[in-house]
Amino acid sequence: MANAASTIFKKKKNILFELWMKNQLQSETLREDLMSNEDLREQSKEFLDVLVENLTDENLSDSSASFLDPVIEIVSGLAIRRARQGFSPRETGLFVIGLKEALITILSEEIKDGRKLFEETVKLNRLMDNLSIISFETFIKGREEVILRQTDEITEISTPVISVWEGILALPIIGILDSQRTQVVMENLLQQIVATNSSIAILDISGVPAVDSLVAQHLLKTIRATRLMGAECIISGIRPEIAQTIVHLGIDLSGIVTKASMASALSYAFSKTNLTVKRINTDTAKISV
């Protein structure tokens, strides 16, 4: 019978499903830490049902046929879900390849004519390889979305604006300061200046590994924005190597208060707001107006 593969798969769907599941549960790539066996069965059945339902002699010969759109849609969805669950690209690709192996096994059992089996296997390989590529490409996109979301979350966490005293804010910057992060820093700082009615903001760069001309420009942008809000900006954490780099690059920080440490910056901020720190007998600090 010519082009009978799709008919075979529909008739043998249950046997095909159990064979595929058996292979998956015995595979070294089984990730029970990421997905339960019940969820794996449900996901596998969903994929197989859609594939068998939409598979015809026509689209088995032409993997670009529009009839396969539902199959491509579900493969893409499964790849996205697996990317978010923490599966690797290899594990996601083997999910589709495992089904191909099961399909070929069923064909070998049902088609006895060698030439016919070869023709059907070639067409099946072309179809399933195309679906594997689609799953891989979609997986990469899903992983990129996860990374971008995590990067945004880390950026938010790593740029906290701290109210150290009434009218005084501190923003410790840790890591590289790029354009995107500068925007986050600026927005968070300006919002807190308005919310707390602060007049002084301390930018501590002791956690910045290196300062080049680009990082300096980002700092200057933040300082200018802070001044436009009516607050004075102090840069603390100027290490000797950073000071040398700034001088070497010819970066003009004149008119900007810079301090070697956060403690020095706080002392300056207290004096600007008419606060004094006095040591008492118990060796604790007392702040008084």
C-alpha positions as CSV (number, residue, x, y, z in Angstrom):
1,M,0.0,0.0,0.0
2,A,1.5,3.3,-1.1
3,N,2.1,6.0,1.5
4,A,0.4,4.1,4.3
5,A,2.6,5.4,7.2
6,S,0.0,7.9,8.5
7,T,-2.7,5.1,8.5
8,I,-0.3,2.8,10.4
9,F,0.3,5.4,13.1
10,K,-3.4,6.1,13.6
11,K,-4.1,2.3,14.0
12,K,-1.1,1.7,16.3
13,K,-1.3,4.9,18.3
14,N,-1.7,3.3,21.7
15,I,1.1,0.8,21.1
16,L,3.3,3.6,19.7
17,F,2.6,5.7,22.8
18,E,3.5,2.9,25.3
19,L,6.7,2.1,23.3
20,W,7.7,5.8,23.4
21,M,7.0,6.1,27.1
22,K,8.9,3.0,27.9
23,N,12.0,4.3,26.0
24,Q,11.7,7.7,27.8
25,L,11.4,6.2,31.3
26,Q,14.4,4.0,30.7
27,S,16.5,6.8,29.2
28,E,19.5,8.2,31.1
29,T,18.1,11.7,30.2
30,L,15.0,11.2,32.3
31,R,14.6,14.3,34.6
32,E,12.3,13.3,37.4
33,D,13.6,16.3,39.4
34,L,12.1,18.6,36.8
35,M,9.0,16.7,35.7
36,S,7.0,13.9,37.2
37,N,6.3,10.7,35.2
38,E,2.6,11.6,35.2
39,D,3.3,15.0,33.7
40,L,5.7,13.4,31.2
41,R,3.0,11.0,30.1
42,E,0.5,13.8,29.7
43,Q,2.9,15.9,27.7
44,S,3.9,13.0,25.5
45,K,0.3,12.0,24.9
46,E,-0.6,15.6,24.0
47,F,2.2,15.8,21.4
48,L,1.5,12.3,19.9
49,D,-2.3,12.9,19.7
50,V,-1.8,16.1,17.7
51,L,0.9,14.6,15.5
52,V,-1.1,11.5,14.6
53,E,-4.4,13.5,14.2
54,N,-2.8,15.9,11.7
55,L,-0.4,13.6,9.9
56,T,-1.5,12.7,6.4
57,D,0.3,11.2,3.3
58,E,0.5,14.7,1.9
59,N,2.3,16.4,4.8
60,L,4.4,13.4,5.5
61,S,5.9,14.1,2.1
62,D,6.0,17.8,2.7
63,S,7.0,18.9,6.2
64,S,6.3,22.5,5.3
65,A,2.6,21.9,4.6
66,S,0.2,24.1,6.5
67,F,-1.7,21.1,7.8
68,L,1.2,20.6,10.3
69,D,0.7,24.1,11.9
70,P,-1.0,22.6,14.9
71,V,1.9,20.2,15.4
72,I,4.5,22.9,15.1
73,E,2.5,25.0,17.5
74,I,2.5,22.3,20.2
75,V,6.2,21.5,19.6
76,S,7.0,25.1,20.1
77,G,4.9,25.3,23.3
78,L,6.5,22.2,24.7
79,A,10.0,23.6,24.0
80,I,9.1,26.9,25.7
81,R,7.8,25.1,28.8
82,R,10.9,22.9,29.0
83,A,13.2,25.9,28.7
84,R,11.4,27.5,31.7
85,Q,11.5,24.3,33.7
86,G,15.3,24.0,33.3
87,F,15.7,21.3,30.7
88,S,18.8,21.4,28.5
89,P,18.6,21.8,24.7
90,R,19.8,18.2,24.3
91,E,17.1,16.8,26.6
92,T,14.5,18.8,24.8
93,G,15.7,17.6,21.4
94,L,15.9,14.0,22.5
95,F,12.2,14.2,23.5
96,V,11.3,14.6,19.8
97,I,14.0,12.3,18.5
98,G,12.7,9.6,20.9
99,L,9.3,9.7,19.3
100,K,11.0,9.4,15.8
101,E,12.7,6.2,17.0
102,A,9.4,4.8,18.2
103,L,7.7,5.7,14.9
104,I,10.4,4.0,12.9
105,T,10.1,0.9,15.1
106,I,6.4,0.6,14.3
107,L,7.0,1.2,10.6
108,S,9.6,-1.6,10.6
109,E,7.1,-4.0,12.2
110,E,4.2,-3.1,9.8
111,I,5.9,-2.6,6.4
112,K,7.6,-5.7,5.2
113,D,8.6,-4.4,1.7
114,G,12.2,-3.1,2.0
115,R,11.9,-0.5,-0.6
116,K,8.6,0.8,0.7
117,L,10.0,0.9,4.3
118,F,13.0,2.9,3.1
119,E,10.8,5.5,1.3
120,E,8.5,5.9,4.3
121,T,11.5,6.1,6.7
122,V,13.2,8.8,4.7
123,K,10.0,10.9,4.7
124,L,9.5,10.4,8.4
125,N,13.1,11.3,9.2
126,R,12.7,14.6,7.2
127,L,9.5,15.5,9.1
128,M,10.8,14.6,12.6
129,D,14.2,16.3,12.0
130,N,12.3,19.4,11.0
131,L,10.3,19.3,14.2
132,S,13.5,18.7,16.2
133,I,15.0,21.9,14.7
134,I,11.8,23.8,15.5
135,S,11.9,22.6,19.1
136,F,15.6,23.6,19.4
137,E,15.1,27.1,18.0
138,T,12.0,27.7,20.1
139,F,13.9,26.4,23.2
140,I,16.7,28.9,22.6
141,K,14.2,31.7,22.4
142,G,12.5,30.5,25.6
143,R,15.8,30.3,27.4
144,E,16.8,33.8,26.2
145,E,13.5,35.1,27.7
146,V,14.3,33.4,31.0
147,I,17.8,34.9,31.0
148,L,16.5,38.4,30.2
149,R,13.9,38.2,32.9
150,Q,16.4,37.0,35.4
151,T,18.8,39.7,34.4
152,D,16.2,42.3,35.0
153,E,15.4,40.8,38.4
154,I,19.1,40.7,39.4
155,T,19.5,44.3,38.2
156,E,16.6,45.4,40.4
157,I,18.0,43.5,43.4
158,S,21.5,44.8,42.8
159,T,20.6,48.4,42.8
160,P,18.8,49.1,46.1
161,V,18.3,52.6,47.3
162,I,18.7,52.8,51.0
163,S,17.5,55.6,53.3
164,V,20.3,55.8,55.8
165,W,19.0,58.9,57.5
166,E,16.3,61.5,57.1
167,G,17.1,63.3,53.9
168,I,20.0,61.1,53.1
169,L,19.9,58.2,50.5
170,A,22.7,55.7,49.7
171,L,22.9,53.6,46.6
172,P,25.7,50.9,46.6
173,I,26.5,49.9,43.1
174,I,27.9,46.4,42.6
175,G,29.2,45.0,39.3
176,I,29.5,46.6,35.8
177,L,27.5,49.7,35.2
178,D,26.2,49.7,31.6
179,S,23.5,51.8,29.8
180,Q,20.6,49.6,30.8
181,R,21.6,49.3,34.4
182,T,22.3,53.1,34.5
183,Q,18.7,53.7,33.5
184,V,17.5,51.4,36.3
185,V,19.8,53.1,38.8
186,M,18.7,56.5,37.7
187,E,14.9,55.7,37.9
188,N,15.2,54.0,41.3
189,L,17.2,56.9,42.7
190,L,15.0,59.7,41.4
191,Q,11.8,57.9,42.6
192,Q,13.3,57.6,46.1
193,I,14.4,61.2,46.1
194,V,10.8,62.3,45.4
195,A,9.3,59.7,47.8
196,T,11.6,60.6,50.8
197,N,12.2,64.3,49.9
198,S,15.9,63.7,50.3
199,S,18.5,66.3,49.6
200,I,21.6,64.1,49.5
201,A,22.3,60.9,47.6
202,I,25.5,58.8,48.0
203,L,26.6,56.7,45.1
204,D,29.0,54.1,46.4
205,I,31.1,52.5,43.7
206,S,33.4,50.4,45.9
207,G,31.7,47.3,44.3
208,V,32.4,48.4,40.8
209,P,35.4,46.4,39.5
210,A,36.7,49.0,37.1
211,V,35.9,52.5,35.9
212,D,36.5,53.5,32.3
213,S,35.2,56.5,30.3
214,L,31.9,54.8,29.6
215,V,31.2,54.0,33.2
216,A,32.2,57.5,34.2
217,Q,29.8,58.9,31.6
218,H,27.0,56.8,33.1
219,L,27.9,58.1,36.6
220,L,27.8,61.7,35.4
221,K,24.4,61.2,33.8
222,T,23.0,59.9,37.1
223,I,24.6,62.8,39.0
224,R,23.1,65.4,36.6
225,A,19.7,63.8,36.9
226,T,20.0,63.9,40.7
227,R,20.9,67.6,40.6
228,L,17.9,68.3,38.5
229,M,15.8,66.9,41.3
230,G,17.3,69.4,43.7
231,A,19.6,66.8,45.5
232,E,23.3,66.8,45.9
233,C,25.2,63.7,44.8
234,I,28.3,62.3,46.5
235,I,30.5,59.5,45.0
236,S,32.1,57.2,47.6
237,G,34.3,54.2,47.3
238,I,37.0,55.9,45.2
239,R,39.8,53.3,45.5
240,P,43.4,54.4,44.6
241,E,43.4,52.4,41.3
242,I,40.1,54.0,40.3
243,A,41.4,57.4,41.1
244,Q,44.5,56.8,38.9
245,T,42.3,55.6,36.1
246,I,40.0,58.6,36.3
247,V,43.1,60.9,36.2
248,H,44.6,58.9,33.3
249,L,41.4,59.1,31.3
250,G,41.1,62.9,31.9
251,I,37.6,62.5,33.3
252,D,36.5,65.8,34.9
253,L,34.8,65.2,38.2
254,S,35.3,68.8,39.4
255,G,32.3,70.2,41.2
256,I,31.4,66.6,42.4
257,V,32.1,65.6,46.0
258,T,34.1,62.4,46.1
259,K,35.0,60.3,49.1
260,A,37.2,57.3,49.7
261,S,34.7,55.4,51.8
262,M,31.0,55.3,52.6
263,A,31.8,56.4,56.2
264,S,33.5,59.6,54.9
265,A,30.6,60.2,52.6
266,L,28.1,59.8,55.5
267,S,30.2,62.1,57.7
268,Y,30.1,64.8,54.9
269,A,26.3,64.2,54.4
270,F,25.7,64.7,58.2
271,S,27.6,67.9,58.2
272,K,25.6,69.2,55.2
273,T,22.4,68.5,57.0
274,N,23.6,70.0,60.4
275,L,23.9,66.6,62.1
276,T,26.9,65.7,64.3
277,V,28.1,62.3,65.5
278,K,29.4,62.1,69.1
279,R,31.1,59.2,70.8
280,I,29.8,58.4,74.3
281,N,31.3,56.3,77.1
282,T,29.8,53.0,75.9
283,D,31.7,53.3,72.6
284,T,28.5,53.7,70.6
285,A,27.7,56.6,68.3
286,K,25.1,59.1,69.1
287,I,23.7,61.4,66.5
288,S,22.1,64.7,67.6
289,V,20.8,67.7,65.8
